[in-house]
Amino acid sequence: MRKINKINKNNIKNKFTQALELPKEIVLNLPLITITGKEELTIENYKGIIEYSDDKLRINTSCGVVKIEGSKLTIKQITEENMFITGKITRFEYLL
């Protein structure tokens, strides 16, 4: 019963967001991920860092875990809501 109510709430929020043309990442608390070339990545609305090394990052989001692989990966800037990553990005994937 709870799962059905949660699905209905998300569906209603999604339709409301579309009808009013509001940004989904804000209303639905979805991550907004911007990749610039192969060397820069910005994640907004992330939940936390699971793993961090110079060749791999795993970041928790409301949609699942984001995995970034590469070399010389560095978190250049981090706030409660945003993270700016630099380095040579060779792989990006969502882990559900």
Secondary structure as the mmCIF struct_conf table of DSSP 4:
data_model
#
loop_
_struct_conf.conf_type_id
_struct_conf.id
_struct_conf.beg_label_comp_id
_struct_conf.beg_label_asym_id
_struct_conf.beg_label_seq_id
_struct_conf.end_label_comp_id
_struct_conf.end_label_asym_id
_struct_conf.end_label_seq_id
HELX_RH_AL_P HELX_RH_AL_P1 ARG A 2 LEU A 20
TURN_TY1_P TURN_TY1_P1 GLU A 21 GLU A 21
HELX_RH_AL_P HELX_RH_AL_P2 LYS A 24 VAL A 27
BEND BEND1 LEU A 28 LEU A 28
STRN STRN1 LEU A 32 THR A 36
TURN_TY1_P TURN_TY1_P2 GLY A 37 GLU A 39
STRN STRN2 GLU A 40 GLU A 44
BEND BEND2 ASN A 45 ASN A 45
STRN STRN3 TYR A 46 TYR A 52
BEND BEND3 ASP A 54 ASP A 55
STRN STRN4 LYS A 56 THR A 61
TURN_TY1_P TURN_TY1_P3 SER A 62 CYS A 63
STRN STRN5 GLY A 64 ILE A 78
BEND BEND4 GLU A 80 GLU A 81
STRN STRN6 ASN A 82 LEU A 95
#
